[in-house]
């Protein structure tokens, strides 16, 4: 879509221009006007008035003499070679003044100094604003854009975004394709009595492509597309947001059929709280939006799309049928979707023919569309740094690690003891995972520090997407998380701060098992915790008594401690393998999951190094174990 950008400036810009012009008028134009009003007389008249002692004030300048009479009327005359002038003026009783000007009433001075310049400049601004709005194709002009919609207007173009440019969201595209068909053939729906939803709400985590989907709908339908952020409706002056809403919908009706897209609609659509002082700007804007959406008829051809990460915060009146009739989830892509997204973004770069996007998609489990685009771009940047003309497999694999754990810290130098501790810590994670059933396989282990703060990490991933986890699998995850600390205890008999992130993840997972997943025999299927902002981190809040909270805390401690003991038992039973693998990782610094399994099963024999181009990665990355 091609954006039509009307000429616009912020209100502060125009206020500053008006103030600057007024100051310039008062400092330059007004003194000139005052000088022009002073009466010009000849030098002889000045001498006669001096002799007759009619001079009130006098000011001798380089090129003229300014003086007043006894009635304070101002005069001016030229300079003559008159050495006795000062003495005659003194004898006549004249007062030597610093500034001579004609007096005027305070009211006239205020009118000329402030009122008249403001009227002139506001008139000029009104005229210029009207011309600019007419040139931009806008509707009713409003002074300095007050109450004027700031929506960006896109018109159809050959380079517009289409559904083929959006991958990984097949269900969302299927829902939205009906909107496209309606905009193309409204008669087909009206003939049977059906009407399209007036509003479609796109909900999902950040970076999943909600805005791109909205543009794709407009591109497929080949209709104008109005785009505006919810925060742009909120103004300092009460009533301006509502005026912007009215202006936006007036423009949309004039260009129907079209699509209006409101991004981050929760900025103006939050729930109203019925307080006595609730008649504020945000509430007025929401009320106007509700009124405009209700005013649409089925045949206007205006479709409202909106996007938000916080659907639970929206007002109920906004979500009722007749306004936003349909909710379209735009979730994180699955394995197939991630591969399709990677291929779409890979068209923008030069990549080698043997790049396996399926492997990269598996490594990037849980990534959003924006993160996948970043992975492709990071791979291209790495290829440039390496002096290559094409992006190869290793570039993309490293870019996944960059997105997960940050760049390698080249200047971070660990002491020999710290490096060995990190090696045991990471092997502890990997060994506990390998010795348990129903645990995801290890893909990569490294003790190279990263910019995220991790001194090392173990990349453990599933072979395919999983949507359900059993109680045993969750307990195995907790045991694996505690494996790093357990390895330190088994190898050195002491513990370090390196397990801080592991402890946080294990505690969070154990608490969720008890309070949300119903995996506690005592509480059974009772929810003790609720999730808020599921798309923005999933914050939780307890919904139980203080006594129950203490019982929950005790059960969390018991569960984590039990899995910690299991991890320590596994490592004590495989202490030889732990030492052997830790020494190997200490020397190599980075090993693959394949090397790890070969050494684990070789009974002490060091496996042959696998050339970089022959390595086969068949697992995908999850969050690293951050060794802070």
C-alpha positions as CSV (number, residue, x, y, z in Angstrom):
1,X,0.0,0.0,0.0
2,X,1.2,3.5,-0.8
3,X,0.8,6.0,2.1
4,X,-0.7,9.4,1.4
5,X,0.8,11.7,4.0
6,X,-1.0,15.0,4.6
7,X,1.2,17.9,5.5
8,X,1.0,18.3,9.3
9,X,2.9,19.8,12.1
10,X,2.4,19.4,15.9
11,X,0.4,22.1,17.6
12,X,3.5,23.2,19.6
13,X,5.1,24.1,16.3
14,X,2.4,26.6,15.3
15,X,2.2,28.0,18.8
16,X,5.9,28.6,18.7
17,X,5.7,30.4,15.4
18,X,2.9,32.7,16.5
19,X,4.8,33.6,19.7
20,X,8.0,34.2,17.8
21,X,6.2,36.5,15.3
22,X,4.6,38.5,18.2
23,X,7.9,39.0,19.9
24,X,9.5,40.1,16.6
25,X,6.6,42.5,16.1
26,X,7.0,44.0,19.5
27,X,10.8,44.3,19.3
28,X,11.2,45.5,15.7
29,X,7.9,46.6,14.0
30,X,6.3,48.4,16.9
31,X,9.3,50.7,17.6
32,X,9.4,51.6,13.9
33,X,5.7,52.4,14.0
34,X,6.2,54.6,17.0
35,X,9.0,56.5,15.3
36,X,6.8,57.0,12.2
37,X,4.1,58.7,14.4
38,X,6.6,61.4,15.7
39,X,6.1,64.8,14.0
40,X,9.1,66.1,11.8
41,X,10.0,69.8,12.3
42,X,12.9,72.0,11.1
43,X,15.8,73.1,13.3
44,X,14.5,76.7,13.5
45,X,11.3,75.6,15.1
46,X,13.3,73.6,17.6
47,X,15.5,76.7,18.4
48,X,12.4,78.9,18.9
49,X,10.7,76.4,21.2
50,X,14.0,76.2,23.2
51,X,14.2,80.0,23.5
52,X,10.6,80.1,24.6
53,X,11.2,77.4,27.2
54,X,8.6,75.1,25.6
55,X,10.8,72.0,25.5
56,X,9.7,69.2,27.9
57,X,12.1,66.3,27.3
58,X,15.0,66.0,24.8
59,X,17.1,63.2,23.5
60,X,20.1,63.9,21.2
61,X,20.9,61.0,18.9
62,X,23.7,60.6,16.3
63,X,21.5,61.6,13.3
64,X,18.4,63.3,14.9
65,X,17.1,65.1,17.9
66,X,13.9,63.8,19.6
67,X,12.0,66.2,21.9
68,X,8.6,66.9,23.4
69,X,6.7,70.0,24.3
70,X,5.1,70.8,27.7
71,X,2.1,68.8,26.6
72,X,4.3,65.7,26.0
73,X,3.8,65.7,22.2
74,X,6.8,64.2,20.4
75,X,8.8,65.9,17.7
76,X,12.0,65.2,15.8
77,X,14.5,67.3,13.9
78,X,17.9,67.0,12.2
79,X,21.4,67.5,13.7
80,X,23.2,70.9,13.2
81,X,26.6,72.1,14.2
82,X,25.5,74.0,17.3
83,X,28.1,73.9,20.2
84,X,25.9,76.0,22.5
85,X,22.9,73.7,22.2
86,X,23.3,71.7,25.4
87,X,23.7,74.9,27.5
88,X,20.6,76.5,25.9
89,X,18.6,73.4,26.6
90,X,19.8,73.3,30.2
91,X,18.9,77.0,30.7
92,X,15.4,76.4,29.2
93,X,14.6,73.8,31.8
94,X,14.5,70.9,29.4
95,X,14.9,67.4,30.8
96,X,17.5,65.1,29.1
97,X,15.7,61.7,28.6
98,X,16.8,58.2,27.6
99,X,13.8,57.4,25.4
100,X,11.3,59.7,23.7
101,X,8.1,58.4,22.3
102,X,4.5,59.5,21.9
103,X,2.3,58.5,24.8
104,X,-0.8,56.5,24.2
105,X,-3.4,55.0,26.4
106,X,-2.6,51.6,28.0
107,X,-5.7,50.1,26.3
108,X,-4.5,51.1,22.8
109,X,-1.0,49.9,23.6
110,X,-2.4,46.4,24.6
111,X,-4.5,46.3,21.4
112,X,-1.6,47.2,19.2
113,X,1.0,45.1,21.0
114,X,-0.8,41.8,21.5
115,X,-4.4,41.6,20.2
116,X,-3.8,42.9,16.7
117,X,-0.7,40.7,16.0
118,X,-2.5,37.6,17.3
119,X,-5.6,38.3,15.1
120,X,-3.4,38.8,12.0
121,X,-1.2,35.7,12.5
122,X,-4.2,33.4,13.5
123,X,-5.9,34.6,10.3
124,X,-2.8,33.7,8.3
125,X,-2.6,30.3,10.0
126,X,-6.2,29.6,9.4
127,X,-5.8,30.3,5.7
128,X,-2.6,28.2,5.4
129,X,-4.2,25.3,7.4
130,X,-7.2,25.3,5.1
131,X,-5.1,25.2,2.0
132,X,-2.9,22.4,3.3
133,X,-5.9,20.3,4.3
134,X,-7.5,20.8,0.9
135,X,-4.2,19.8,-0.9
136,X,-4.0,16.7,1.3
137,X,-7.6,15.7,0.5
138,X,-8.8,16.1,4.0
139,X,-12.3,17.0,5.1
140,X,-13.2,19.9,7.3
141,X,-10.1,21.9,8.3
142,X,-9.5,22.6,12.0
143,X,-7.2,25.1,13.4
144,X,-3.7,23.7,13.7
145,X,-5.1,20.2,13.4
146,X,-7.0,20.4,16.7
147,X,-9.6,17.6,16.5
148,X,-8.2,16.5,13.1
149,X,-7.7,12.8,12.6
150,X,-4.0,11.9,12.3
151,X,-4.7,8.6,10.5
152,X,-2.2,7.6,7.8
153,X,-4.0,6.9,4.6
154,X,-2.8,4.2,2.3
155,X,-4.1,3.7,-1.2
156,X,-3.8,0.5,-3.3
157,X,-0.5,0.0,-5.1
158,X,1.2,-2.8,-7.0
159,X,3.8,-3.1,-4.1
160,X,1.1,-3.6,-1.5
161,X,1.1,-6.3,1.1
162,X,-1.0,-9.4,0.3
163,X,-1.8,-12.6,2.1
164,X,1.1,-14.3,0.3
165,X,3.4,-12.0,2.2
166,X,2.0,-13.2,5.6
167,X,3.0,-16.7,6.6
168,X,2.3,-18.8,9.7
169,X,-1.2,-17.5,10.4
170,X,-3.4,-19.7,8.2
171,X,-6.4,-19.6,10.6
172,X,-6.3,-15.8,10.9
173,X,-6.0,-15.4,7.1
174,X,-8.9,-17.8,6.6
175,X,-11.1,-15.6,9.0
176,X,-10.0,-12.4,7.3
177,X,-10.4,-13.7,3.7
178,X,-14.2,-13.5,4.2
179,X,-13.8,-9.8,4.8
180,X,-12.0,-9.4,1.5
181,X,-14.7,-11.3,-0.3
182,X,-17.3,-9.1,1.2
183,X,-15.6,-5.9,0.1
184,X,-15.3,-7.4,-3.4
185,X,-18.8,-8.8,-3.7
186,X,-21.2,-7.2,-1.1
187,X,-24.2,-8.2,-3.2
188,X,-23.5,-11.8,-2.7
189,X,-24.1,-11.4,1.1
190,X,-26.9,-8.9,1.0
191,X,-28.9,-11.2,-1.4
192,X,-29.2,-13.8,1.3
193,X,-29.6,-11.3,4.1
194,X,-26.2,-11.7,5.6
195,X,-24.0,-8.9,6.8
196,X,-20.4,-8.7,7.5
197,X,-19.0,-8.0,11.0
198,X,-18.7,-4.3,11.6
199,X,-15.5,-4.8,13.6
200,X,-12.8,-7.4,13.8
201,X,-10.5,-7.5,16.8
202,X,-7.0,-9.0,16.3
203,X,-5.5,-10.3,19.5
204,X,-2.2,-11.9,20.2
205,X,1.3,-11.5,21.6
206,X,3.6,-8.7,20.3
207,X,5.4,-9.4,17.0
208,X,2.9,-11.9,15.6
209,X,2.0,-9.7,12.6
210,X,-1.4,-8.2,13.5
211,X,-0.7,-4.9,11.7
212,X,0.7,-6.8,8.7
213,X,-2.5,-8.9,8.5
214,X,-4.6,-5.8,8.5
215,X,-2.6,-4.3,5.7
216,X,-2.8,-7.6,3.8
217,X,-6.6,-7.5,4.1
218,X,-6.6,-4.0,2.5
219,X,-4.1,-5.1,-0.1
220,X,-6.2,-8.1,-1.1
221,X,-9.4,-6.1,-1.1
222,X,-7.7,-3.3,-3.1
223,X,-9.4,-0.6,-1.0
224,X,-8.1,2.4,0.9
225,X,-6.6,1.7,4.3
226,X,-6.7,4.1,7.3
227,X,-4.1,3.4,10.0
228,X,-4.0,5.1,13.4
229,X,-2.7,4.2,16.8
230,X,-5.1,4.4,19.8
231,X,-2.8,6.7,21.6
232,X,-3.1,9.3,18.9
233,X,-6.7,9.9,19.9
234,X,-5.7,11.0,23.4
235,X,-5.2,14.8,23.6
236,X,-4.5,17.2,26.4
237,X,-7.7,19.2,25.7
238,X,-11.0,17.5,26.6
239,X,-13.1,16.8,23.5
240,X,-10.3,16.7,21.0
241,X,-10.1,12.9,21.0
242,X,-13.8,12.6,20.3
243,X,-13.5,15.1,17.5
244,X,-10.7,13.1,15.9
245,X,-12.9,10.0,16.0
246,X,-15.7,11.8,14.2
247,X,-13.3,13.2,11.6
248,X,-11.7,9.7,11.0
249,X,-15.0,8.1,10.5
250,X,-16.2,10.9,8.2
251,X,-13.2,10.4,6.0
252,X,-13.7,6.6,6.0
253,X,-17.4,7.0,4.9
254,X,-16.3,9.4,2.1
255,X,-13.8,6.8,0.8
256,X,-15.9,3.7,1.4
257,X,-15.4,0.8,0.8
258,X,-12.3,1.0,2.9
259,X,-10.7,-0.4,6.0
260,X,-10.0,1.5,9.3
261,X,-7.2,0.0,11.4
262,X,-6.8,1.1,15.0
263,X,-3.6,-0.3,16.5
264,X,-3.3,-0.7,20.3
265,X,-7.0,0.1,20.8
266,X,-6.6,-0.6,24.5
267,X,-5.2,3.0,24.8
268,X,-8.7,4.4,24.4
269,X,-10.9,1.3,24.9
270,X,-10.1,0.4,28.5
271,X,-12.9,-0.5,30.9
272,X,-14.8,2.4,32.4
273,X,-15.0,2.5,36.1
274,X,-18.2,4.4,36.9
275,X,-16.6,7.0,39.2
276,X,-18.3,10.3,39.6
277,X,-15.4,12.2,38.0
278,X,-15.2,9.9,35.0
279,X,-16.1,12.4,32.3
280,X,-12.5,12.7,31.2
281,X,-10.9,12.9,27.8
282,X,-10.3,9.1,27.4
283,X,-13.9,8.3,28.3
284,X,-15.3,10.8,25.9
285,X,-13.2,9.4,23.2
286,X,-14.4,5.9,23.9
287,X,-18.0,7.0,24.0
288,X,-17.6,8.7,20.6
289,X,-16.0,5.5,19.2
290,X,-18.9,3.4,20.5
291,X,-21.4,5.8,18.9
292,X,-19.6,5.9,15.5
293,X,-19.3,2.1,15.3
294,X,-23.0,1.7,16.2
295,X,-23.9,4.2,13.5
296,X,-22.6,2.1,10.6
297,X,-25.1,0.4,8.5
298,X,-24.5,-3.0,6.9
299,X,-24.0,-1.5,3.4
300,X,-21.5,1.3,4.1
301,X,-18.5,-0.8,3.1
302,X,-16.4,0.4,6.1
303,X,-14.7,-2.4,8.0
304,X,-13.1,-1.7,11.4
305,X,-10.0,-3.7,12.3
306,X,-8.3,-3.3,15.6
307,X,-5.3,-4.9,17.3
308,X,-4.4,-5.3,21.0
309,X,-2.2,-7.3,23.3
310,X,-4.6,-6.8,26.2
311,X,-8.1,-7.9,25.2
312,X,-9.0,-8.5,28.9
313,X,-8.7,-4.7,29.6
314,X,-11.2,-3.6,26.9
315,X,-14.6,-2.2,27.8
316,X,-17.5,-4.7,27.5
317,X,-19.5,-2.3,25.4
318,X,-16.8,-2.2,22.8
319,X,-16.7,-6.0,22.5
320,X,-20.4,-6.7,22.3
321,X,-21.9,-8.0,19.0
322,X,-22.7,-5.1,16.7
323,X,-19.4,-3.4,17.3
324,X,-16.5,-5.9,17.4
325,X,-18.4,-9.0,16.3
326,X,-15.4,-11.2,15.6
327,X,-12.2,-11.9,17.5
328,X,-9.3,-13.3,15.5
329,X,-6.4,-14.8,17.5
330,X,-3.0,-14.2,16.1
331,X,-0.9,-16.6,18.1
332,X,2.8,-17.6,18.0
333,X,3.4,-19.7,14.9
334,X,3.9,-23.5,15.2
335,X,6.7,-25.4,13.5
336,X,5.2,-25.3,10.1
337,X,4.4,-21.7,10.4
338,X,7.9,-20.8,11.6
339,X,9.4,-22.5,8.6
340,X,7.0,-20.6,6.2
341,X,7.8,-17.3,7.9
342,X,11.6,-17.9,7.6
343,X,11.2,-18.7,3.9
344,X,9.2,-15.5,3.3
345,X,11.8,-13.3,5.0
346,X,14.7,-15.3,3.3
347,X,13.5,-14.1,-0.1
348,X,14.9,-10.7,0.9
349,X,18.5,-12.0,1.3
350,X,20.9,-14.2,-0.7
351,X,21.0,-17.6,1.0
352,X,22.8,-20.9,0.0
353,X,20.7,-23.5,-1.6
354,X,21.4,-26.1,1.1
355,X,20.1,-24.0,4.0
356,X,17.7,-26.2,6.0
357,X,14.9,-23.8,7.1
358,X,13.1,-26.7,8.8
359,X,16.0,-27.1,11.2
360,X,16.2,-23.4,11.9
361,X,12.4,-23.4,12.6
362,X,12.9,-26.2,15.1
363,X,15.7,-24.3,16.8
364,X,13.5,-21.2,17.1
365,X,10.7,-22.8,19.1
366,X,8.4,-20.1,20.6
367,X,9.7,-17.3,18.4
368,X,7.3,-14.7,17.0
369,X,7.2,-13.6,13.4
370,X,9.2,-10.4,14.3
371,X,11.8,-12.5,16.0
372,X,12.1,-14.9,13.0
373,X,12.6,-11.9,10.8
374,X,15.3,-10.7,13.1
375,X,17.0,-14.1,13.0
376,X,17.1,-13.9,9.2
377,X,18.6,-10.4,9.3
378,X,21.1,-11.4,12.0
379,X,22.2,-14.3,9.8
380,X,22.7,-11.9,6.8
381,X,24.8,-9.5,9.0
382,X,26.9,-12.4,10.2
383,X,27.6,-13.5,6.6
384,X,28.7,-9.9,5.8
385,X,31.0,-9.9,8.8
386,X,32.5,-13.2,7.6
387,X,33.1,-11.9,4.1
388,X,30.6,-14.3,2.4
389,X,28.3,-13.5,-0.4
390,X,25.6,-15.9,0.7
391,X,24.0,-16.8,4.1
392,X,24.9,-20.3,5.1
393,X,23.4,-22.7,7.6
394,X,25.8,-21.9,10.4
395,X,25.0,-18.1,10.1
396,X,21.3,-18.8,10.8
397,X,22.1,-21.3,13.6
398,X,24.3,-18.7,15.3
399,X,21.7,-16.0,14.8
400,X,19.2,-18.1,16.7
401,X,21.6,-18.2,19.6
402,X,22.1,-14.5,19.3
403,X,18.3,-13.9,19.6
404,X,18.1,-16.3,22.5
405,X,21.2,-15.5,24.6
406,X,22.8,-12.5,22.9
407,X,26.2,-12.1,21.2
408,X,29.3,-13.9,22.4
409,X,31.3,-11.7,24.8
410,X,34.8,-11.7,23.2
411,X,36.5,-9.8,26.0
412,X,35.0,-11.8,28.9
413,X,37.9,-13.8,30.5
414,X,36.9,-16.4,33.2
415,X,39.4,-17.7,35.6
416,X,40.3,-21.4,35.3
417,X,38.2,-22.2,38.4
418,X,35.2,-20.3,37.1
419,X,35.4,-21.9,33.7
420,X,35.6,-25.4,35.1
421,X,32.6,-24.6,37.4
422,X,30.6,-23.4,34.5
423,X,31.5,-26.6,32.5
424,X,30.3,-28.8,35.4
425,X,27.2,-26.7,35.8
426,X,26.2,-27.1,32.1
427,X,27.0,-30.8,31.9
428,X,24.9,-31.3,35.0
429,X,21.9,-29.9,33.1
430,X,22.6,-32.0,30.1
431,X,23.4,-35.3,31.9
432,X,20.2,-35.1,34.1
433,X,18.2,-34.5,30.9
434,X,19.8,-37.4,29.1
435,X,19.3,-39.9,32.0
436,X,15.5,-39.2,32.3
437,X,12.7,-40.4,30.1
438,X,10.3,-38.0,28.5
439,X,12.9,-35.2,28.5
440,X,13.8,-33.2,25.4
441,X,17.2,-34.0,23.9
442,X,20.2,-31.8,24.2
443,X,21.3,-29.9,21.1
444,X,24.1,-27.8,22.2
445,X,26.2,-27.0,25.3
446,X,28.5,-24.0,25.5
447,X,30.5,-22.2,28.2
448,X,31.2,-19.1,26.1
449,X,29.7,-16.1,27.9
450,X,26.9,-14.2,26.2
451,X,25.8,-10.5,26.4
452,X,22.5,-11.6,28.0
453,X,24.5,-12.3,31.2
454,X,24.7,-16.1,30.7
455,X,28.2,-17.5,31.3
456,X,27.1,-20.6,29.5
457,X,23.9,-22.4,28.5
458,X,22.5,-25.8,27.6
459,X,20.1,-25.8,24.6
460,X,17.5,-28.5,25.2
461,X,14.6,-28.7,22.7
462,X,11.8,-30.9,21.7
463,X,11.8,-32.7,18.3
464,X,8.3,-31.3,17.6
465,X,5.9,-28.8,19.0
466,X,4.1,-30.0,22.2
467,X,0.8,-28.6,23.4
468,X,0.3,-30.8,26.4
469,X,2.8,-31.6,29.1
470,X,2.3,-34.4,31.6
471,X,3.1,-34.2,35.3
472,X,6.1,-36.4,34.8
473,X,7.5,-34.2,32.0
474,X,7.1,-31.1,34.2
475,X,8.9,-32.8,37.1
476,X,11.7,-33.8,34.7
477,X,12.0,-30.2,33.6
478,X,12.4,-29.1,37.3
479,X,15.0,-31.8,37.8
480,X,16.9,-30.7,34.8
481,X,16.8,-27.1,36.0
482,X,18.3,-28.2,39.3
483,X,20.9,-30.3,37.6
484,X,23.4,-27.4,37.3
485,X,23.4,-26.7,41.1
486,X,23.5,-30.5,41.8
487,X,26.6,-30.9,39.6
488,X,28.4,-28.2,41.6
489,X,27.5,-29.9,44.8
490,X,28.7,-33.4,43.5
491,X,31.9,-32.1,41.9
492,X,33.1,-29.4,44.4
493,X,31.0,-29.8,47.5
494,X,30.0,-26.2,47.3
495,X,27.5,-24.0,45.5
496,X,27.8,-20.7,43.5
497,X,25.4,-17.9,42.3
498,X,25.3,-19.5,38.8
499,X,22.0,-21.2,39.4
500,X,20.0,-18.0,40.0
501,X,18.0,-18.2,36.8
502,X,17.5,-22.0,37.1
503,X,16.1,-21.5,40.6
504,X,13.7,-18.8,39.3
505,X,12.4,-21.0,36.5
506,X,12.1,-24.1,38.7
507,X,10.2,-22.3,41.3
508,X,7.8,-20.7,38.8
509,X,7.1,-24.1,37.2
510,X,6.5,-25.8,40.5
511,X,4.1,-23.1,41.7
512,X,2.2,-23.3,38.4
513,X,1.8,-27.1,38.8
514,X,0.2,-26.6,42.2
515,X,-1.8,-23.4,41.7
516,X,-2.9,-23.6,38.1
517,X,-2.5,-27.1,36.7
518,X,-4.2,-29.0,39.5
519,X,-1.3,-31.4,40.0
520,X,-1.5,-31.3,43.8
521,X,-3.3,-34.1,45.6
522,X,-4.3,-31.8,48.5
523,X,-5.8,-29.0,46.3
524,X,-6.9,-31.3,43.4
525,X,-8.6,-29.3,40.6
526,X,-8.9,-25.9,42.4
527,X,-7.3,-22.9,40.9
528,X,-5.4,-20.9,43.4
529,X,-3.9,-18.5,40.9
530,X,-5.2,-16.5,38.0
531,X,-3.3,-15.2,35.0
532,X,-3.6,-11.6,33.8
533,X,-2.1,-10.2,30.6
534,X,-1.7,-13.6,29.0
535,X,-0.1,-12.0,25.9
536,X,2.3,-9.7,27.9
537,X,4.2,-12.0,30.2
538,X,1.3,-13.8,31.8
539,X,1.5,-12.1,35.3
540,X,-0.3,-14.1,38.0
541,X,-2.1,-13.2,41.2
542,X,-3.1,-15.5,44.0
543,X,-6.8,-15.9,44.8
544,X,-6.7,-17.7,48.1
545,X,-6.4,-17.0,51.8
546,X,-3.1,-16.4,53.6
547,X,-3.2,-19.8,55.3
548,X,-3.6,-21.5,51.8
549,X,-0.7,-19.4,50.5
550,X,1.5,-20.7,53.3
551,X,0.5,-24.3,52.3
552,X,1.3,-23.5,48.7
553,X,4.7,-22.2,49.6
554,X,5.5,-25.3,51.6
555,X,4.4,-27.6,48.7
556,X,6.5,-25.6,46.2
557,X,9.6,-26.0,48.4
558,X,8.9,-29.7,48.8
559,X,8.4,-30.3,45.1
560,X,11.6,-28.5,44.0
561,X,13.6,-30.1,46.8
562,X,12.5,-33.6,45.7
563,X,13.5,-33.0,42.1
564,X,16.8,-31.5,43.3
565,X,17.5,-34.7,45.2
566,X,16.7,-36.8,42.1
567,X,19.1,-34.7,40.0
568,X,21.9,-35.1,42.6
569,X,21.2,-38.9,42.8
570,X,21.5,-39.2,39.0
571,X,24.8,-37.3,38.9
572,X,26.3,-39.2,41.8
573,X,25.5,-42.4,40.0
574,X,27.2,-41.1,36.9
575,X,30.0,-39.2,38.4
576,X,32.6,-40.7,36.0
577,X,30.6,-39.5,33.0
578,X,30.1,-36.1,34.7
579,X,33.9,-35.6,35.1
580,X,34.7,-36.9,31.6
581,X,32.1,-34.7,29.9
582,X,33.0,-31.7,31.9
583,X,36.7,-32.0,31.1
584,X,35.8,-32.4,27.4
585,X,33.5,-29.3,27.5
586,X,36.2,-27.4,29.4
587,X,38.7,-28.0,26.5
588,X,36.3,-27.6,23.6
589,X,34.1,-24.8,25.1
590,X,31.2,-25.6,22.8
591,X,29.9,-29.1,21.9
592,X,26.8,-30.3,20.0
593,X,24.2,-32.6,21.3
594,X,25.5,-35.3,18.9
595,X,29.0,-35.0,20.4
596,X,27.6,-35.1,23.9
597,X,25.7,-38.3,23.3
598,X,28.7,-40.0,21.5
599,X,31.0,-39.3,24.5
600,X,28.3,-40.3,27.0
601,X,27.9,-43.7,25.3
602,X,31.6,-44.2,24.4
603,X,32.7,-45.2,28.0
604,X,35.6,-42.8,28.0
605,X,36.6,-42.8,24.3
606,X,36.9,-39.3,22.9
607,X,34.6,-39.1,19.8
608,X,36.0,-37.9,16.5
609,X,35.4,-34.2,15.7
610,X,32.5,-33.7,13.3
611,X,33.4,-31.2,10.6
612,X,31.3,-28.1,10.7
613,X,29.7,-28.7,7.3
614,X,28.7,-32.3,8.3
615,X,27.0,-31.5,11.5
616,X,23.3,-32.4,11.6
617,X,21.1,-30.5,14.0
618,X,17.7,-32.1,14.5
619,X,16.4,-30.3,17.6
620,X,15.2,-26.8,18.3
621,X,16.2,-24.3,20.9
622,X,14.3,-23.5,24.1
623,X,15.3,-20.8,26.6
624,X,18.9,-21.3,27.8
625,X,19.8,-22.0,31.4
626,X,21.2,-18.6,32.3
627,X,24.3,-18.9,34.4
628,X,24.4,-15.5,35.9
